[in-house]
Amino acid sequence: QQQRVALARALMNNPSFLIADEPTANLDQQTGQMIIDLIVSIQREKGMGVIISSHDRYVTERMEQVLKLNNGLLIAQR
């Protein structure tokens, strides 16, 4: 519940950029996917920049660009 409130609070001021650290952590799969779908939808609608750190495969599947941190280096996955 706290994660959803934090996301709503972050988005309510129509930011030009959103940074989210593990936004799907501690959520069930369905709610996590709903949150990511919402972020992607708002990003496309508003042209908002988004950086998400996550271990969730669904997150990486939905992103246009994916970078992996490996031994201190960012490596483009796509």
N, C-alpha and C positions, 0 to 999 in steps of 0.2 A: 504494500500500500504506500509506503513512504517513497519508493522509487517512482511510482506513478505520479504522486503529488509533486515530487521534485521536477519531473519532466514537464508536467503541466505548468508549473511555476516558471521554469526556464523558457518555455515556448510562448507564454502569455504576452510577453513584451515584443514579440516578433523580432527576435535577434537576427543579425545578418550571419552569425556563425554559432554553431552548437558543438561543444566538446562533451562527449559522454563516456564515462569510464564504466564498463561492464553494465550497461543499462538493462540487460536481461538476467543478470545474476539474481539468484533466489526467487525467480519467477517460474511458474509452470510453463511448459513449452508453448501452449496456446497463447497465453498472455504475453510471453516474450516475443513471439512472432507478431502479435498485434501491435506491440510497442514499436518494433522495428519497421513494420509496414507503415505505421503512422509517421515515424520520423522520415522515412523515404518519401512519403506522399507530401508532407509539408516541405521537405527540402526541394522537391521538384516544383511544387506550386509557388513557393516564395523565392526560389533561387538561393536558398540558405546554404552556406558551407557547413559541412559536417565532418567531424573526426570522431570515430568510435573506437575505443579499445575493447577487444572482446576475444573470448575463446570459443564463442558460440558459432558453429558452422553456418547456421541460418543467416547470421549477420553478414558473414563474408560472401554468402551466395547472393545477397541483395545489394551489395555495394558495387559501384562501377569500378572503383580502384581499390586494390587491397595491397597493403604493405605489411611485411612480416619483420619483426625485430629479431635479429639473429646475431648473437655475440656483439651487441652494441651497434650493429649496422641495420639500416632499413633496406629491405630488399623487395622490389616490386614483384608481386605474385601475378598481377595482371593490371 
